[in-house]
């Protein structure tokens, strides 16, 4: 496992986490966007586990 690759994935994961949190805090959250972000986050997480 490349540590640079892993830390890049880790950074992307936390960035997606923040975007999801920000979106859910809005008065009218975009549920489609949240679902997309969660899918991306899951993909990143799976990639990290390999």
FIVEX-878758 format. One record per residue: residue in one letter; x, y, z of N, C-alpha, C, O in turn. Coordinates in nm, 3 decimals. Atoms other than C-alpha are relative to their C-alpha. Last residue first. Layout:
BEGIN
SITE a X Y Z X Y Z X Y Z X Y Z
...
END
This chain:
BEGIN
SITE x -0.071 0.095 0.085 -0.779 -0.276 0.003 0.148 -0.007 0.034 0.222 -0.083 -0.028
SITE x -0.006 0.131 -0.066 -0.947 -0.103 0.299 0.074 -0.105 -0.083 0.111 -0.210 -0.030
SITE x -0.093 -0.009 -0.112 -0.869 0.247 0.166 0.020 -0.138 0.065 0.129 -0.169 0.114
SITE x -0.134 -0.012 0.060 -1.040 0.170 -0.165 0.107 0.001 0.109 0.214 -0.059 0.093
SITE x -0.032 0.133 0.053 -1.351 0.056 0.023 0.140 -0.003 -0.059 0.213 -0.100 -0.040
SITE x -0.023 0.086 -0.115 -1.350 0.383 0.220 0.040 -0.143 -0.044 0.133 -0.203 0.010
SITE x -0.132 -0.037 -0.054 -1.311 0.586 -0.099 0.036 -0.091 0.117 0.150 -0.136 0.128
SITE x -0.100 0.046 0.097 -1.604 0.402 -0.256 0.141 0.028 0.050 0.229 -0.057 0.039
SITE x -0.006 0.145 -0.015 -1.813 0.457 0.059 0.105 -0.059 -0.094 0.181 -0.148 -0.055
SITE x -0.071 0.025 -0.125 -1.733 0.830 0.053 0.017 -0.150 0.022 0.123 -0.195 0.066
SITE x -0.141 -0.031 0.025 -1.836 0.852 -0.312 0.083 -0.034 0.122 0.191 -0.093 0.111
SITE x -0.049 0.106 0.088 -2.166 0.678 -0.231 0.148 0.018 -0.028 0.225 -0.078 -0.024
SITE x -0.015 0.120 -0.082 -2.220 0.913 0.065 0.051 -0.118 -0.082 0.131 -0.198 -0.033
SITE x -0.119 -0.017 -0.083 -2.154 1.214 -0.157 0.026 -0.123 0.085 0.141 -0.165 0.101
SITE x -0.117 0.008 0.088 -2.408 1.095 -0.413 0.129 0.007 0.081 0.222 -0.072 0.060
SITE x -0.010 0.141 0.040 -2.672 1.034 -0.142 0.123 -0.023 -0.089 0.194 -0.121 -0.073
SITE x -0.046 0.074 -0.118 -2.606 1.380 0.005 0.019 -0.148 -0.035 0.119 -0.209 0.004
SITE x -0.142 -0.031 -0.017 -2.639 1.537 -0.340 0.059 -0.078 0.117 0.169 -0.133 0.107
SITE x -0.068 0.067 0.112 -2.972 1.362 -0.399 0.151 0.021 0.011 0.229 -0.072 -0.009
SITE x -0.013 0.143 -0.030 -3.090 1.465 -0.052 0.069 -0.079 -0.111 0.138 -0.178 -0.084
SITE x 0.016 0.067 0.129 -3.021 1.834 -0.117 0.026 -0.149 0.020 0.141 -0.193 0.022
SITE x -0.110 0.082 0.051 -3.067 1.979 0.232 -0.035 -0.069 -0.132 -0.149 -0.112 -0.153
SITE x 0.059 0.089 0.099 -3.327 2.252 0.278 0.111 -0.084 -0.063 0.160 -0.051 -0.171
SITE x 0.146 0.005 -0.022 -3.241 2.435 0.602 -0.071 -0.094 -0.098 -0.163 -0.165 -0.060
SITE x 0.075 -0.103 0.071 -2.874 2.339 0.561 -0.149 -0.012 0.028 -0.198 -0.121 0.057
SITE x 0.030 -0.110 -0.092 -2.709 2.126 0.830 -0.084 0.110 -0.065 -0.143 0.193 0.004
SITE x 0.109 0.043 -0.087 -2.730 1.810 0.612 -0.040 0.110 0.099 -0.151 0.109 0.151
SITE x 0.125 0.012 0.075 -2.525 1.982 0.340 -0.117 -0.038 0.090 -0.227 0.015 0.073
SITE x 0.043 -0.134 0.038 -2.248 2.090 0.576 -0.136 -0.003 -0.069 -0.224 0.077 -0.038
SITE x 0.042 -0.068 -0.122 -2.222 1.742 0.729 -0.054 0.139 -0.031 -0.159 0.179 0.021
SITE x 0.126 0.064 -0.040 -2.209 1.578 0.386 -0.057 0.071 0.123 -0.175 0.103 0.128
SITE x 0.103 -0.045 0.096 -1.944 1.826 0.270 -0.137 -0.057 0.035 -0.238 0.013 0.024
SITE x 0.033 -0.140 -0.030 -1.741 1.764 0.587 -0.108 0.053 -0.092 -0.198 0.125 -0.048
SITE x 0.068 0.000 -0.129 -1.752 1.386 0.539 -0.047 0.142 0.035 -0.161 0.162 0.076
SITE x 0.137 0.041 0.031 -1.656 1.428 0.173 -0.086 0.001 0.126 -0.202 0.041 0.122
SITE x 0.058 -0.112 0.076 -1.347 1.622 0.283 -0.146 -0.031 -0.035 -0.233 0.055 -0.021
SITE x 0.041 -0.100 -0.100 -1.276 1.355 0.548 -0.060 0.124 -0.068 -0.146 0.190 -0.011
SITE x 0.105 0.055 -0.085 -1.278 1.083 0.280 -0.050 0.104 0.100 -0.170 0.123 0.115
SITE x 0.122 -0.007 0.080 -1.074 1.290 0.034 -0.120 -0.047 0.082 -0.228 0.010 0.074
SITE x 0.036 -0.142 0.009 -0.807 1.340 0.300 -0.130 0.017 -0.077 -0.216 0.096 -0.037
SITE x 0.045 -0.040 -0.133 -0.802 0.967 0.375 -0.046 0.146 0.001 -0.148 0.179 0.061
SITE x 0.135 0.056 -0.016 -0.779 0.886 0.006 -0.060 0.043 0.133 -0.179 0.076 0.142
SITE x 0.084 -0.073 0.094 -0.481 1.120 -0.030 -0.145 -0.047 0.011 -0.238 0.034 0.012
SITE x 0.029 -0.130 -0.063 -0.331 0.971 0.287 -0.083 0.089 -0.092 -0.163 0.170 -0.043
SITE x 0.089 0.018 -0.114 -0.367 0.621 0.140 -0.035 0.134 0.065 -0.151 0.159 0.096
SITE x 0.132 0.031 0.055 -0.214 0.719 -0.194 -0.102 -0.011 0.112 -0.213 0.041 0.102
SITE x 0.044 -0.125 0.061 0.082 0.881 -0.019 -0.142 -0.018 -0.055 -0.228 0.069 -0.039
SITE x 0.046 -0.088 -0.108 0.116 0.573 0.204 -0.050 0.134 -0.055 -0.144 0.192 0.001
SITE x -0.072 -0.128 0.006 0.130 0.343 -0.096 -0.054 0.092 0.107 -0.174 0.118 0.112
SITE x 0.085 -0.120 0.000 0.000 0.000 0.000 0.088 0.125 0.000 0.181 0.137 0.080
END
